[in-house]
Amino acid sequence: MASSTMALVILSLLVVFLGSSSAQLSTSYYSKTCPNVFSAVKSTVQSAISNERRMGASLLRLHFHDCFVNGCDGSILLDDTSSFTGEKTAVPNNRSARGFEVVDNIKSAVEKVCPGVVSCADILAIAARDSVVTLGGPTWNVKLGRRDARTASRSAANNNIPPPTSNLNRLISSFSSKGLSVKDMVALSGSHTIGQARCTSFRARIYNEANIDSSFARTRQSNCPRTNGSGDNNLAPLDLQTPTAFNNDYYQNLINRRGLLHSDQQLFNGGSTDSQVRAYYNNPSSFNADFAAAMIKMGDVSPLTGSRGEVRKNCRRVN
């Protein structure tokens, strides 16, 4: 009786162990099943960025917006269906999330070297890293093994992705809900050293806020009229100096009150994150190291692993 009880205990522990191990991502996940995945992704990303430098920021942003909605599961890539309305038309993504055709091209390249093996969620994670590196930023070892969601949620995207109007407390709360610290949040915000934003995202800041450099505000106002509906889609660089180079200039902008978005400037506005902003401005290598660490941590947010989800053949629709 005792031996059978012990056997059951051991079996139970084994099941628990196997269950937890299947949920762990690994940098060597595809080492045997798709050893050429990294070269396939990298070449396609580099080609896309050479055609349009802004695409690096767009691919990085897709990974962020994917992970913040029900975890890093490729749900942002799904087109609407009769059974659900996807995330592409949610307020944070509508007319601003881009790069879906590039993801299609990456998926095609990966499918040629190992069909049906690599998930779209993992492709986003690798493409984000390769985009940062291509634009001069740090590298990191991407953990892999995510599977793809079979559904998406526009309401979750509307509720979970922090908007550009967020104050510091809301930003901290949003990142904390994903298991990311204040330090992670300040480091990850440095992704705004690349990319552009639409007039609708910064109009209120450049016309109504006091903690903004006046000449910077005037420059931005020249391409973003005060009236809603006029020039809404006009773009401005998130980083005034080097919008297509990944570096720490973003933090200098904040110190000079030249953060484009309200949520950017909140990181340096007399609050608890001012010292971290100064540290990253003074020490670019510290920023690079912390950004890479935070990207790895963000990539761990609620992935589908094991038998959950699927590996999509087409990133836009379920199998």
Order of alpha helices (4+ residues) and beta strands (2+ residues): alpha-alpha-alpha-alpha-alpha-alpha-alpha-alpha-beta-alpha-alpha-beta-alpha-alpha-alpha-alpha
